[in-house]
Amino acid sequence: MVNRLENKVAIITGGASGIGAAAAKLFAKEGAKVVIGDLNVEAGQALANEFPESITFVKQDVASVEDWENVRDVTLEKYGTIDILVNNAGISVAKSFFTMSVEEYRRIVEINQVSVFLGIQIVGAVLKDKGYGSIVNTSSLNGLVAGAVGYTDTKFAVRGMTKAASAELAPQGVRVNSIHPGVIETPMTMEGDAVEQIKEFAKHIPMRRMAQPEEVANLMLYLASDESSYSTGSEFIVDGGMSQ
Ligand SMILES: NC(=O)c1ccc[n+]([C@@H]2O[C@H](COP(=O)([O-])OP(=O)(O)OC[C@H]3O[C@@H](n4cnc5c(N)ncnc54)[C@H](O)[C@@H]3O)[C@@H](O)[C@H]2O)c1
């Protein structure tokens, strides 16, 4: 199957790295025009330079209302429409209740949770007016089962927000689903302090390995495309059997 996203326009946040970058490349390969919003200007621009016909980089802090409005406006000016929103940008902070400051807590809530609210409100409004679209929200396995404070809470919130948004938007022709990746080999897992712990942990995953970001991007592609036309408000797990 080719061109599964022909004539579609997608916004992917956190598209400069890891899962978001894999999704941007895959969506572009499948015929979409992709706008990646990310704080990482160097990596984001490099990816856009690699695919000048199909990928555009816009600097964006997903916690900022103005930046969301700018990404929406740039996308509409350049491509005239929006069909797909992938709320993918996120951070993880490996701390406990007793070492995390309230400032750190508020920051993770802004980046992982408030960002998804803003994306649905600001970009989702375009899809709603069009009466068509798909929103994919990146939660985590920690949106289903416990992990670290802050990360777990915000990823549960993304899962809940997906339900609220899908209930509101289903009659308007817009689908909203959440994805729940397990352990994926990206800078988030491989460049932190816990690399050795994560590698050890991966040996105990039923499939005995981490996933590559492309394996998550494939699920995003399915949910972004019309192939998933009757799925909304649902949770899609990609975890090598960890939660079975
Ligand atoms: N890697 C995993 O094992 C794993 C597992 C479950 C869920 N996830 C989720 O997948 C998503 C992507 O993670 P990844 O593993 O590709 O991580 P990553 O660190 O490789 O990529 C995240 C991207 O988000 C961007 N970003 C961070 N804060 C931002 C902000 N305020 N505004 C805009 N962009 C911002 C970063 O610059 C980076 O390019 C995240 O939501 C993460 O929580 C990852």
The ligand as an ORCA input file, in Angstrom:
! r2SCAN-3c Opt
* xyz 0 1
  N      10.517      6.657     24.262
  C       9.653      5.959     24.969
  O       9.977      4.885     25.505
  C       8.244      6.437     25.134
  C       7.316      5.579     25.741
  C       6.008      5.991     25.902
  C       5.626      7.247     25.460
  N       6.536      8.069     24.876
  C       6.081      9.391     24.463
  O       6.342      9.571     23.094
  C       6.502     10.963     22.829
  C       7.767     11.171     22.020
  O       8.868     10.760     22.814
  P      10.271     10.310     22.220
  O      10.619      9.072     22.900
  O      10.244     10.364     20.736
  O      11.181     11.463     22.847
  P      12.262     12.448     22.229
  O      12.855     13.137     23.399
  O      13.125     11.763     21.242
  O      11.374     13.482     21.410
  C      10.539     14.413     22.037
  C      10.538     15.695     21.218
  O       9.682     16.632     21.885
  C      10.307     17.900     21.845
  N       9.828     18.744     22.926
  C      10.077     18.635     24.256
  N       9.487     19.645     24.913
  C       8.862     20.415     23.976
  C       8.079     21.592     24.041
  N       7.833     22.223     25.193
  N       7.583     22.086     22.877
  C       7.840     21.478     21.704
  N       8.575     20.363     21.585
  C       9.071     19.834     22.716
  C      11.804     17.594     21.971
  O      12.583     18.687     21.503
  C      11.933     16.349     21.115
  O      12.226     16.680     19.765
  C       6.494     11.661     24.189
  O       5.207     12.189     24.440
  C       6.795     10.526     25.147
  O       6.292     10.781     26.436
  C       7.836      7.698     24.693
*
